[in-house]
Amino acid sequence: MSAIQPTAIKVHRTSGTTMEISWKDGHQSTYTFTYLRDACPCATCNEERQKTGRQPDQPASSVAAPLQMFKPQMRPVEVAQAGNYAIHFTWNDGHQSGVYSWDYLRRWCPCEQCHSARHSSDGLKQDIENHPREK
């Protein structure tokens, strides 16, 4: 088992706006639901990000609809574990294609330390050292 495996997962589906993961190596990650939805790993969302050059840790641009007065806060309506390797969300906007692997979630951890490592000049090297992949 590697550091990619979580030891605890808390999805605050009804009482909050985040998911928290404690990792085997002691690292703690807190993801907002908006962050998770913007970072959806499904093929459709990956294609959208590739077209715009947006990374999973960057917010999606919001195109305001005419006369849109209220946009509901992003939250999952259903959450399910996918085997021993991932978590799956059905979002309140109807999207349900993404399967978030533990590896993907750890790679795109939004904490300041991980964010800085990804965006530094030697971020790839730091990412590999700080987030080893399973062999």
C-alpha positions as a LaTeX table, in Angstrom:
\begin{tabular}{lrrr}
\hline
Residue & $x$ (\AA) & $y$ (\AA) & $z$ (\AA) \\
\hline
Met1 & 0.00 & 0.00 & 0.00 \\
Ser2 & 1.38 & 3.47 & $-0.86$ \\
Ala3 & 0.89 & 7.02 & 0.42 \\
Ile4 & $-1.79$ & 7.45 & $-2.23$ \\
Gln5 & $-4.25$ & 5.52 & $-0.08$ \\
Pro6 & $-6.50$ & 7.53 & 2.25 \\
Thr7 & $-6.92$ & 6.56 & 5.88 \\
Ala8 & $-10.08$ & 8.65 & 6.40 \\
Ile9 & $-12.55$ & 10.40 & 4.08 \\
Lys10 & $-15.20$ & 12.86 & 5.25 \\
Val11 & $-17.65$ & 14.24 & 2.70 \\
His12 & $-19.70$ & 17.02 & 4.29 \\
Arg13 & $-22.53$ & 16.55 & 1.79 \\
Thr14 & $-25.38$ & 17.91 & 3.88 \\
Ser15 & $-23.61$ & 19.97 & 6.52 \\
Gly16 & $-20.90$ & 21.79 & 4.60 \\
Thr17 & $-19.08$ & 22.48 & 1.37 \\
Thr18 & $-15.99$ & 20.28 & 1.54 \\
Met19 & $-14.50$ & 16.83 & 1.43 \\
Glu20 & $-11.55$ & 16.07 & 3.71 \\
Ile21 & $-9.05$ & 13.28 & 3.17 \\
Ser22 & $-6.37$ & 12.08 & 5.59 \\
Trp23 & $-3.65$ & 10.24 & 3.68 \\
Lys24 & $-1.57$ & 7.30 & 4.83 \\
Asp25 & 1.58 & 9.46 & 4.99 \\
Gly26 & $-0.11$ & 11.98 & 7.33 \\
His27 & $-0.92$ & 14.61 & 4.70 \\
Gln28 & $-4.35$ & 16.28 & 5.01 \\
Ser29 & $-6.33$ & 17.52 & 1.99 \\
Thr30 & $-9.49$ & 19.64 & 2.01 \\
Tyr31 & $-11.37$ & 20.03 & $-1.28$ \\
Thr32 & $-14.30$ & 22.40 & $-1.76$ \\
Phe33 & $-17.14$ & 20.94 & $-3.79$ \\
Thr34 & $-16.66$ & 23.71 & $-6.38$ \\
Tyr35 & $-12.98$ & 22.77 & $-6.68$ \\
Leu36 & $-13.87$ & 19.09 & $-7.15$ \\
Arg37 & $-16.51$ & 19.84 & $-9.77$ \\
Asp38 & $-14.13$ & 22.16 & $-11.68$ \\
Ala39 & $-11.44$ & 19.45 & $-11.53$ \\
Cys40 & $-13.73$ & 16.66 & $-12.75$ \\
Pro41 & $-11.52$ & 14.00 & $-14.40$ \\
Cys42 & $-14.10$ & 12.75 & $-16.93$ \\
Ala43 & $-13.32$ & 12.83 & $-20.66$ \\
Thr44 & $-15.76$ & 15.68 & $-21.37$ \\
Cys45 & $-14.32$ & 17.92 & $-18.66$ \\
Asn46 & $-10.73$ & 17.03 & $-19.62$ \\
Glu47 & $-11.51$ & 18.00 & $-23.22$ \\
Glu48 & $-12.98$ & 21.34 & $-22.08$ \\
Arg49 & $-9.87$ & 22.05 & $-20.01$ \\
Gln50 & $-7.56$ & 21.15 & $-22.89$ \\
Lys51 & $-9.39$ & 23.55 & $-25.23$ \\
Thr52 & $-9.04$ & 26.42 & $-22.77$ \\
Gly53 & $-5.62$ & 25.50 & $-21.35$ \\
Arg54 & $-7.07$ & 25.33 & $-17.85$ \\
Gln55 & $-5.54$ & 22.96 & $-15.29$ \\
Pro56 & $-7.73$ & 20.98 & $-12.85$ \\
Asp57 & $-6.65$ & 23.29 & $-10.00$ \\
Gln58 & $-7.86$ & 26.40 & $-11.84$ \\
Pro59 & $-11.49$ & 27.53 & $-11.58$ \\
Ala60 & $-13.78$ & 27.12 & $-14.56$ \\
Ser61 & $-14.86$ & 30.33 & $-16.21$ \\
Ser62 & $-18.44$ & 31.11 & $-15.41$ \\
Val63 & $-20.52$ & 32.28 & $-18.31$ \\
Ala64 & $-23.48$ & 34.12 & $-16.89$ \\
Ala65 & $-26.77$ & 33.23 & $-18.47$ \\
Pro66 & $-29.12$ & 36.10 & $-19.34$ \\
Leu67 & $-31.39$ & 36.94 & $-16.43$ \\
Gln68 & $-29.62$ & 34.45 & $-14.19$ \\
Met69 & $-30.25$ & 35.76 & $-10.72$ \\
Phe70 & $-29.21$ & 32.78 & $-8.62$ \\
Lys71 & $-26.72$ & 30.03 & $-9.17$ \\
Pro72 & $-27.02$ & 27.23 & $-6.61$ \\
Gln73 & $-23.91$ & 26.31 & $-4.67$ \\
Met74 & $-22.20$ & 23.24 & $-6.09$ \\
Arg75 & $-22.73$ & 20.13 & $-4.00$ \\
Pro76 & $-22.98$ & 16.39 & $-4.52$ \\
Val77 & $-26.40$ & 14.80 & $-4.36$ \\
Glu78 & $-24.85$ & 11.32 & $-4.22$ \\
Val79 & $-21.40$ & 10.06 & $-3.23$ \\
Ala80 & $-20.13$ & 6.50 & $-3.71$ \\
Gln81 & $-16.81$ & 4.75 & $-3.35$ \\
Ala82 & $-15.58$ & 3.16 & $-6.58$ \\
Gly83 & $-13.78$ & 0.00 & $-5.53$ \\
Asn84 & $-10.68$ & 0.62 & $-3.43$ \\
Tyr85 & $-9.26$ & 3.21 & $-5.78$ \\
Ala86 & $-11.67$ & 6.14 & $-6.19$ \\
Ile87 & $-14.76$ & 8.12 & $-5.27$ \\
His88 & $-17.67$ & 9.08 & $-7.53$ \\
Phe89 & $-20.02$ & 12.07 & $-7.25$ \\
Thr90 & $-23.38$ & 12.88 & $-8.78$ \\
Trp91 & $-23.51$ & 16.69 & $-8.74$ \\
Asn92 & $-26.51$ & 18.94 & $-8.30$ \\
Asp93 & $-25.95$ & 20.27 & $-11.84$ \\
Gly94 & $-26.68$ & 16.75 & $-13.15$ \\
His95 & $-23.07$ & 15.88 & $-14.00$ \\
Gln96 & $-22.02$ & 12.36 & $-12.92$ \\
Ser97 & $-19.30$ & 11.13 & $-15.26$ \\
Gly98 & $-16.16$ & 11.71 & $-13.19$ \\
Val99 & $-14.45$ & 9.03 & $-11.13$ \\
Tyr100 & $-11.88$ & 10.68 & $-8.85$ \\
Ser101 & $-9.07$ & 8.21 & $-8.18$ \\
Trp102 & $-7.04$ & 8.55 & $-4.99$ \\
Asp103 & $-3.99$ & 9.21 & $-7.15$ \\
Tyr104 & $-5.78$ & 12.02 & $-9.02$ \\
Leu105 & $-7.07$ & 13.61 & $-5.82$ \\
Arg106 & $-3.63$ & 13.51 & $-4.21$ \\
Arg107 & $-1.94$ & 14.87 & $-7.34$ \\
Trp108 & $-4.38$ & 17.82 & $-7.42$ \\
Cys109 & $-4.50$ & 18.47 & $-3.66$ \\
Pro110 & $-5.43$ & 22.14 & $-3.24$ \\
Cys111 & $-3.37$ & 22.81 & $-0.11$ \\
Glu112 & $-0.82$ & 25.61 & $-0.40$ \\
Gln113 & 2.16 & 23.24 & $-0.19$ \\
Cys114 & 0.94 & 21.00 & $-3.02$ \\
His115 & $-0.28$ & 23.93 & $-5.13$ \\
Ser116 & 3.11 & 25.65 & $-4.80$ \\
Ala117 & 4.96 & 22.44 & $-5.68$ \\
Arg118 & 2.87 & 21.99 & $-8.85$ \\
His119 & 3.47 & 25.56 & $-9.99$ \\
Ser120 & 7.16 & 25.90 & $-9.15$ \\
Ser121 & 9.85 & 25.57 & $-11.81$ \\
Asp122 & 10.76 & 22.13 & $-10.47$ \\
Gly123 & 7.15 & 21.23 & $-9.59$ \\
Leu124 & 7.21 & 17.93 & $-11.44$ \\
Lys125 & 10.23 & 16.76 & $-9.47$ \\
Gln126 & 8.65 & 17.88 & $-6.19$ \\
Asp127 & 5.33 & 16.28 & $-7.14$ \\
Ile128 & 7.03 & 12.94 & $-7.74$ \\
Glu129 & 9.01 & 13.15 & $-4.49$ \\
Asn130 & 6.06 & 14.31 & $-2.36$ \\
His131 & 3.40 & 12.12 & $-3.99$ \\
Pro132 & 4.93 & 8.79 & $-4.98$ \\
Arg133 & 2.88 & 6.67 & $-7.34$ \\
Glu134 & 1.93 & 3.09 & $-6.67$ \\
Lys135 & 4.08 & 0.59 & $-8.49$ \\
\hline
\end{tabular}
